[in-house]
Amino acid sequence: MLRELTEDILPFWLTRMQDPSGGWYGRIDGEGRLVPDAPRGAILNARILWTFSAAFRVLGRPEYRAAADRAYLEIRDRFFDPEEGGVFWSLDAAGRPLDTKKQFYAIAFAVYGLAEYYRAIGLQEALGLAVRLYRDIETHSFDGDGYLEACMRDWRPIADMRLSEKDRNDAKTMNTHLHILEGYTGLYRVWKDGGLKARLTGLVGIFLDRILRPDGHLGLFFDTAWRSQSETVSYGHDIEASWLLEEAADLLEDPALSARTSDACRHIAAAAMEGWQAGEGMIYERDPAAAHVDTDRHWWVQAETVVGCWNRFRRDGDAAWAGRALDTWDFIRRELLCPDGEWYWSLRADGTHDTADDRAGFWKCPYHNGRMCLEILE
């Protein structure tokens, strides 16, 4: 894992994705070709900030500090909206605002990255920016019973709240709540604010009471009253949530909540394993309503499977979970590592590598696979 992180994943981003004129390129396609004029996404840049901040904190290498500093300046100087607050969804290749909507998923990732940068570097300004974004989320997204998806630049309601073209246009989603929880966990680790603690506690409760289904899977799409709008199962999000929820509960230091969360997370992790098969990794998703199963093995799903399974082994001592983590790691090394750096987007159901989707881009980042390595190392 140390070799994969320091000799493959991070060098790819250091040598091929840094723009000499500043910031980070927006895309390398699935064939490994740089697309220098591609838009630059807030999510990608926030995830780069988190990854290199965490890598510097754990490994102490100066090149990781320099990359974290570069990512921090890009977020601070270009993605922050100086007039309305929040962060822009995307910039053009010259660093000018392109899509100025306020997607709370992206703002949450900026909180996550800035909090980790503060944790690694100790720069008070970064903590201040993270707190400002947390307050933007609370002011404009929280409706008293969860978090809405998106707004226009000036925080007015927006008709199309979708995170991406493949998503439903619903008011509340599991995905955005998961990553707000993740961002708030990172922020609470370094800023023990009472209001933040209450909101983080509330987020854990939303997962246990609103999002978790009786079958152990997480619902994905909801209206404002938390009525489910989809039966689709996302195996990667299930296994990712199973460890992120316990991480959050641990920080809150509430024994009753921790016990309840751990019970739920055992259920979630066991349900996720419906999509896993020895030697073949974790499939993507299942939609019972459409009688459709997507058996592609996406890069991020495999990374989260390693962490989620190892988390269950570490907490419960059941060697079967360690075996699943190690088996998935073997699958990753065998099927997903690109010969010229980073990971393929996925292994398709027919056994071929997906080179149509990005090697690095708006959604393809060093955070899932880099975090997998760092979590196991720690």
C-alpha positions as CSV (number, residue, x, y, z in Angstrom):
1,M,0.0,0.0,0.0
2,L,2.8,2.4,0.8
3,R,4.4,1.6,-2.6
4,E,1.1,2.1,-4.4
5,L,0.6,5.4,-2.8
6,T,4.1,6.8,-3.1
7,E,5.2,5.3,-6.3
8,D,2.0,5.3,-8.4
9,I,-1.0,7.3,-7.2
10,L,0.6,10.5,-5.9
11,P,3.5,10.7,-8.5
12,F,0.8,10.5,-11.2
13,W,-0.9,13.6,-9.8
14,L,2.4,15.4,-9.1
15,T,3.9,14.9,-12.5
16,R,1.0,14.9,-14.8
17,M,-1.8,17.0,-13.3
18,Q,-0.1,20.1,-12.1
19,D,-0.5,23.1,-14.4
20,P,2.8,25.1,-14.6
21,S,0.7,28.3,-14.8
22,G,-1.0,27.4,-11.5
23,G,-3.5,25.0,-10.1
24,W,-4.3,21.6,-11.5
25,Y,-5.4,20.5,-14.9
26,G,-9.0,19.5,-15.2
27,R,-8.7,16.2,-17.0
28,I,-6.6,13.3,-18.3
29,D,-8.8,11.0,-20.5
30,G,-9.1,7.3,-20.2
31,E,-6.3,6.7,-22.7
32,G,-3.9,8.8,-20.6
33,R,-4.0,12.0,-22.7
34,L,-4.0,15.4,-21.1
35,V,-7.0,17.6,-21.9
36,P,-5.5,21.0,-20.9
37,D,-8.6,23.1,-21.7
38,A,-11.0,20.9,-19.6
39,P,-13.1,22.7,-16.9
40,R,-11.8,22.4,-13.4
41,G,-14.2,21.1,-10.8
42,A,-14.5,22.1,-7.1
43,I,-14.9,18.5,-6.1
44,L,-11.7,17.4,-7.8
45,N,-9.7,20.3,-6.3
46,A,-11.1,19.8,-2.8
47,R,-10.3,16.1,-3.0
48,I,-6.7,16.9,-4.2
49,L,-6.4,19.3,-1.2
50,W,-7.5,16.5,1.2
51,T,-5.3,13.9,-0.3
52,F,-2.0,15.7,-0.3
53,S,-2.8,17.3,3.1
54,A,-3.4,13.8,4.6
55,A,-0.3,12.4,2.8
56,F,1.9,15.1,4.2
57,R,0.4,14.7,7.7
58,V,1.1,10.9,7.6
59,L,4.3,10.7,5.6
60,G,5.9,14.2,6.0
61,R,7.3,14.4,2.5
62,P,7.9,18.0,1.4
63,E,6.6,17.4,-2.1
64,Y,3.2,16.5,-0.6
65,R,3.3,19.8,1.5
66,A,4.0,21.8,-1.7
67,A,1.1,20.1,-3.5
68,A,-1.3,20.7,-0.6
69,D,-0.2,24.3,-0.6
70,R,-0.9,24.6,-4.3
71,A,-4.4,23.0,-3.9
72,Y,-5.2,25.3,-0.9
73,L,-4.4,28.4,-2.9
74,E,-6.5,27.2,-5.8
75,I,-9.5,26.7,-3.5
76,R,-8.9,30.0,-1.6
77,D,-8.1,32.3,-4.5
78,R,-10.2,30.9,-7.4
79,F,-13.0,28.6,-6.1
80,F,-14.3,30.8,-3.2
81,D,-17.1,33.1,-4.3
82,P,-16.0,36.5,-2.9
83,E,-19.4,38.1,-3.4
84,E,-21.9,35.4,-2.3
85,G,-19.9,32.9,-0.3
86,G,-19.6,29.2,-0.9
87,V,-17.5,27.8,-3.7
88,F,-18.1,27.7,-7.5
89,W,-19.0,24.4,-9.0
90,S,-16.4,24.8,-11.8
91,L,-13.9,27.1,-13.4
92,D,-12.7,27.3,-16.9
93,A,-9.1,26.3,-17.8
94,A,-7.9,29.9,-17.2
95,G,-9.3,29.8,-13.6
96,R,-12.4,32.0,-14.3
97,P,-15.8,31.0,-12.8
98,L,-17.7,28.8,-15.3
99,D,-20.6,27.2,-13.5
100,T,-21.4,29.3,-10.4
101,K,-24.2,27.2,-8.8
102,K,-23.8,26.2,-5.2
103,Q,-23.9,22.4,-4.9
104,F,-23.6,21.5,-1.2
105,Y,-21.9,18.2,-2.0
106,A,-19.0,20.3,-3.4
107,I,-19.0,22.8,-0.5
108,A,-18.8,19.8,1.9
109,F,-15.8,18.5,0.2
110,A,-14.1,21.9,0.4
111,V,-14.8,21.8,4.2
112,Y,-13.3,18.3,4.3
113,G,-10.1,19.4,2.4
114,L,-9.6,22.6,4.3
115,A,-10.1,20.9,7.7
116,E,-7.5,18.3,6.8
117,Y,-5.1,21.0,5.5
118,Y,-5.4,22.8,8.9
119,R,-4.9,19.5,10.7
120,A,-1.7,18.9,8.7
121,I,-0.3,22.4,8.4
122,G,-1.9,24.4,11.2
123,L,-2.8,27.4,9.1
124,Q,-5.5,29.3,11.0
125,E,-6.8,30.9,7.8
126,A,-7.7,27.5,6.4
127,L,-9.7,26.7,9.5
128,G,-11.5,30.0,9.2
129,L,-12.4,29.2,5.6
130,A,-13.7,25.8,6.5
131,V,-15.9,27.3,9.3
132,R,-17.3,29.9,6.8
133,L,-18.3,27.1,4.5
134,Y,-19.8,25.1,7.3
135,R,-22.0,28.1,8.1
136,D,-22.9,28.5,4.5
137,I,-24.2,25.0,4.5
138,E,-26.1,25.5,7.7
139,T,-27.6,28.8,6.5
140,H,-28.6,27.7,3.0
141,S,-29.0,24.0,2.9
142,F,-30.2,22.8,6.3
143,D,-34.1,22.8,6.5
144,G,-34.5,21.5,10.0
145,D,-34.6,17.9,9.0
146,G,-31.7,17.4,6.6
147,Y,-29.9,19.1,3.8
148,L,-31.1,20.3,0.4
149,E,-29.0,19.6,-2.6
150,A,-28.2,22.9,-4.4
151,C,-28.9,26.6,-4.9
152,M,-28.2,29.2,-7.5
153,R,-25.1,31.4,-7.0
154,D,-27.0,33.8,-4.8
155,W,-28.6,31.0,-2.7
156,R,-32.0,31.2,-4.3
157,P,-33.8,27.9,-5.2
158,I,-32.6,26.2,-8.3
159,A,-34.7,24.0,-10.5
160,D,-32.1,21.4,-11.4
161,M,-30.5,20.2,-8.2
162,R,-28.8,17.1,-9.7
163,L,-25.3,16.3,-8.8
164,S,-24.7,14.8,-12.2
165,E,-26.6,13.9,-15.3
166,K,-27.1,10.3,-14.2
167,D,-28.7,11.4,-10.9
168,R,-32.4,12.0,-10.1
169,N,-33.5,15.6,-9.5
170,D,-34.6,15.1,-5.9
171,A,-34.4,17.5,-3.0
172,K,-32.4,15.3,-0.6
173,T,-29.9,12.5,-1.4
174,M,-27.9,10.0,0.6
175,N,-24.8,11.0,-1.3
176,T,-24.8,14.6,-0.3
177,H,-25.7,13.8,3.3
178,L,-22.8,11.2,3.4
179,H,-20.2,13.8,2.3
180,I,-21.6,16.6,4.5
181,L,-21.2,14.1,7.4
182,E,-17.6,13.4,6.2
183,G,-16.8,17.1,6.0
184,Y,-18.3,17.8,9.4
185,T,-16.4,14.9,10.9
186,G,-13.1,16.3,9.5
187,L,-14.0,19.8,10.8
188,Y,-15.1,18.6,14.2
189,R,-11.8,16.7,14.6
190,V,-10.0,20.0,14.6
191,W,-12.7,22.4,15.9
192,K,-14.7,21.2,18.8
193,D,-17.7,23.6,18.4
194,G,-20.9,22.8,20.2
195,G,-23.1,23.7,17.3
196,L,-21.1,21.6,14.9
197,K,-21.3,18.6,17.4
198,A,-25.1,18.9,17.4
199,R,-25.3,19.0,13.6
200,L,-22.9,16.0,13.3
201,T,-24.9,14.1,15.8
202,G,-28.0,14.9,13.9
203,L,-26.5,13.7,10.6
204,V,-25.6,10.3,12.2
205,G,-29.2,10.2,13.3
206,I,-30.5,11.0,9.8
207,F,-28.7,8.0,8.5
208,L,-29.9,5.6,11.2
209,D,-33.5,6.9,11.1
210,R,-34.2,8.2,7.6
211,I,-31.7,6.7,5.1
212,L,-31.0,3.2,6.3
213,R,-33.5,0.7,5.0
214,P,-34.7,-2.4,6.8
215,D,-32.7,-4.6,4.4
216,G,-29.4,-2.9,5.5
217,H,-29.0,-0.9,2.3
218,L,-29.0,2.9,2.1
219,G,-31.8,4.7,0.2
220,L,-30.4,7.0,-2.4
221,F,-33.0,9.7,-3.3
222,F,-35.7,11.4,-1.2
223,D,-38.2,14.3,-1.3
224,T,-38.2,17.0,1.3
225,A,-40.3,14.8,3.7
226,W,-37.8,11.9,3.3
227,R,-40.1,9.8,1.2
228,S,-37.9,7.4,-0.9
229,Q,-37.9,8.0,-4.6
230,S,-35.7,5.1,-5.7
231,E,-35.1,1.4,-5.0
232,T,-31.6,1.4,-6.4
233,V,-28.8,-0.1,-4.3
234,S,-25.3,1.4,-4.5
235,Y,-22.9,-1.1,-3.0
236,G,-20.0,1.3,-2.9
237,H,-21.9,3.8,-0.9
238,D,-23.1,1.1,1.4
239,I,-19.6,-0.1,2.3
240,E,-18.2,3.5,2.4
241,A,-20.9,4.7,4.8
242,S,-20.4,1.6,7.0
243,W,-17.0,3.0,8.1
244,L,-17.6,6.8,7.8
245,L,-20.6,6.6,10.1
246,E,-18.6,4.8,12.8
247,E,-15.7,7.3,12.4
248,A,-18.1,10.1,13.1
249,A,-19.8,8.4,16.0
250,D,-16.4,7.7,17.6
251,L,-15.5,11.4,17.5
252,L,-18.8,12.4,19.2
253,E,-17.9,10.4,22.3
254,D,-21.4,9.3,23.0
255,P,-21.4,5.6,24.0
256,A,-25.1,5.0,23.4
257,L,-24.8,6.6,19.9
258,S,-21.6,4.7,19.1
259,A,-23.2,1.4,20.1
260,R,-26.3,2.0,18.0
261,T,-24.2,3.2,15.1
262,S,-21.9,0.1,15.2
263,D,-24.9,-2.2,15.2
264,A,-26.3,-0.4,12.1
265,C,-22.9,-0.4,10.4
266,R,-22.6,-4.2,10.8
267,H,-25.9,-4.5,9.1
268,I,-24.9,-2.1,6.3
269,A,-21.6,-3.8,5.7
270,A,-23.2,-7.3,5.6
271,A,-25.8,-6.0,3.1
272,A,-23.1,-4.5,0.9
273,M,-21.5,-7.9,0.6
274,E,-24.4,-9.0,-1.6
275,G,-22.4,-7.2,-4.3
276,W,-19.0,-8.8,-3.6
277,Q,-17.6,-12.0,-4.9
278,A,-14.2,-13.5,-4.0
279,G,-11.6,-12.8,-6.7
280,E,-14.0,-10.4,-8.5
281,G,-14.4,-7.4,-6.3
282,M,-17.5,-5.4,-5.6
283,I,-20.1,-4.6,-8.4
284,Y,-21.5,-1.1,-8.8
285,E,-25.3,-1.1,-8.3
286,R,-28.6,-2.9,-8.6
287,D,-32.0,-1.4,-9.5
288,P,-34.8,-3.8,-8.6
289,A,-37.5,-1.7,-10.2
290,A,-35.8,-1.9,-13.6
291,A,-34.5,-5.5,-13.1
292,H,-31.1,-4.1,-13.8
293,V,-27.7,-4.9,-12.3
294,D,-24.5,-3.0,-13.2
295,T,-21.7,-5.4,-12.6
296,D,-18.8,-3.1,-13.6
297,R,-16.2,-2.9,-10.9
298,H,-15.5,0.8,-10.4
299,W,-12.2,2.0,-9.0
300,W,-13.7,3.9,-6.0
301,V,-16.0,1.1,-5.0
302,Q,-13.1,-1.3,-4.7
303,A,-11.1,1.2,-2.6
304,E,-14.0,1.7,-0.2
305,T,-14.5,-2.0,0.0
306,V,-11.0,-2.5,1.3
307,V,-11.4,0.2,3.9
308,G,-14.9,-0.9,4.9
309,C,-14.0,-4.6,5.2
310,W,-10.8,-3.8,7.2
311,N,-12.9,-1.5,9.5
312,R,-15.2,-4.4,10.3
313,F,-12.2,-6.7,10.9
314,R,-10.5,-4.1,13.2
315,R,-13.6,-3.5,15.2
316,D,-15.1,-7.0,15.4
317,G,-12.1,-9.3,15.1
318,D,-13.7,-11.5,12.5
319,A,-10.9,-12.7,10.2
320,A,-13.4,-13.2,7.3
321,W,-13.6,-9.4,6.9
322,A,-9.8,-9.2,6.7
323,G,-9.9,-11.9,4.0
324,R,-12.4,-9.8,2.0
325,A,-10.2,-6.7,2.3
326,L,-7.1,-8.6,1.2
327,D,-8.9,-10.3,-1.6
328,T,-10.2,-7.0,-2.9
329,W,-6.7,-5.5,-2.7
330,D,-5.4,-8.4,-4.8
331,F,-8.2,-7.8,-7.3
332,I,-7.3,-4.1,-7.5
333,R,-3.6,-4.9,-8.2
334,R,-4.5,-7.4,-10.7
335,E,-7.2,-5.6,-12.6
336,L,-7.3,-1.8,-12.0
337,L,-3.7,-0.5,-12.0
338,C,-2.8,1.3,-15.2
339,P,0.7,0.4,-16.6
340,D,1.4,4.2,-17.0
341,G,0.0,5.4,-13.7
342,E,-3.1,5.6,-11.6
343,W,-6.1,3.3,-11.9
344,Y,-8.6,2.6,-14.6
345,W,-12.1,3.9,-14.0
346,S,-13.4,0.4,-13.9
347,L,-13.2,-3.2,-15.1
348,R,-16.2,-3.7,-17.3
349,A,-18.5,-6.7,-16.9
350,D,-17.0,-8.2,-20.1
351,G,-13.5,-8.2,-18.5
352,T,-12.1,-5.2,-20.5
353,H,-10.7,-2.0,-19.0
354,D,-12.9,1.1,-19.2
355,T,-10.8,3.6,-21.2
356,A,-13.8,5.7,-22.2
357,D,-14.0,7.3,-18.8
358,D,-11.3,9.5,-17.3
359,R,-8.1,8.5,-15.7
360,A,-8.2,11.9,-13.9
361,G,-11.0,14.4,-14.1
362,F,-14.1,16.0,-12.7
363,W,-15.0,12.9,-10.8
364,K,-11.8,10.8,-11.0
365,C,-9.5,11.9,-8.2
366,P,-6.8,10.6,-5.9
367,Y,-9.1,10.7,-2.8
368,H,-10.7,7.2,-2.8
369,N,-7.6,5.2,-3.7
370,G,-5.2,7.5,-1.9
371,R,-7.4,7.5,1.2
372,M,-7.6,3.7,1.1
373,C,-3.8,3.5,1.3
374,L,-3.6,6.2,4.1
375,E,-6.3,4.6,6.2
376,I,-4.6,1.2,6.0
377,L,-1.2,2.7,6.7
378,E,-2.5,4.5,9.8
